C-alpha cells in the first residue's frame, strides 16, 4: 500500500510522474521517480513521512536497436564513470533511458558527445 500512499501525495501536490522504477529487496522498497514539475516533490513526500534522496539523472533518447546501450556504457566506462542505475523503455525506433552516474558533471559532455555521434551514425 505504500506506492498508493506515494502516488496520493503526488496527486495532492499536482505532480505528474513521467518516469518510474520500483525495486524491493527483502523488506525494503525503493521508488525512483521522474516528475513534472520537479519542484515541491521532496517537500511533499518528506511532509508525508517518506525519506527522499534526490539524485541527478540524464534522460537520453536513442535508437531502439541492439548495441546502443553498450556503446553508451563503453563511452562512460572509458572515462572512469560508473552507471549506478539505468531504466527505460522502448517503442518503435526509439528508446528512452534514464541514467544515473557517479560522476555527474564529468558525464555531461561525454553523454552529449555520444548522443551527437549516435545521431550521425546509421546502425
N, C-alpha and C positions, 0 to 999 in steps of 0.2 A: 503493500500500500504506500510505500514511501515515494515511488515515482508519481503516483496520483497526487500526493501532497506537494511535491516539487512543481508539477505542472499547474496545480491550482494556484500556487504562489505566483507563478509567472503569468497566468491568466489574469489574476487580480492586478498585477503590475503592467498589464497590456504589453507583454513581451512575447514576441514570436520566436519559436525555436526554428532555426534554419539548418541546423545540423545537430546530430546527437549520437552518442555511443554510450552504452552501459556495459559494465562488467562486474561480475561478482566472484569473489574469491573467499570461499568459506562463508562466514557471517558478515563479511564486509563488502559493500557495494559502492561503486563509483559511477558517477554520471558525468559525462563530458558534454558540454553544451556550446553551440554557437547560437547567438541570439541577435535579434534586431528589435529595438535598439540594444546596444551593449550596456549603456549607462543605466545604473539603477538595479541591475540584476544582482550584484553582490549584496547590496544593502537589503534588497527584498528577501533573498534566500537566508542571509545571516539573521535577519529580523524574525524569520520563521524557525530559527534554531538549527539551520543546516550549516555545517562548516564549508567554506568556499576557498578554493585556491585558483587564482587567475593565472593562466599560462598563455603567453602569446603563441599564435599559430599562423601558419601560412595556408591559404586556400589556393590550390592550383587546379586549373582546368587543363587536361591533357588528352591526347588521343587514347581512345579505348582500345588499345592493341597490346599484344604481348610485348614485354620488354620495356615499356615506358617507365614504370616504377623502378625497374632495375637500373635504368640509366640515371634517374634522379638519385637513387641511393648511392650509386658509384660516385657521382659528382660530389655529393656531400661527404662520403667516406674518404675520398681522395684529399679533402681539405680538413680531415680530422673532426668532422661534425657528425654526431650521432643522432639518429632519428629515435626519439623517445616514444612517439605514438603516431600512428597513421590510421586513418579510417576514411571511408568514402564510398562512392557508388558510381556505377557507370550505366549509361543508356545510349544506345546507338553508337555514334562515332566518338562520343566524349565521355570522359570520366572526371569526376570532381573528387579531389583528395584534400583532406585536412591533415597537415603535418606539423608536429611539434618537434623541435630540435633542442639540443643542449646549448648551442652557441648561436642564439637568435640573431644578433647583429652581424656576425660573420656569415651567416647563411643567406641573408637578404640578397646581396649581389650575385651569389652563386645560383640561387633559385631563379632570379630574374634572367641571368645569362642563359641558364639551362632552358627556361621557357622560350626564350627567343630562338635558341638553336632548334628546339623541338618544332617550332612553327615553320622553320625554313627547310627542315629535312622531311622528305617523303618516306614514310615507313610502310 
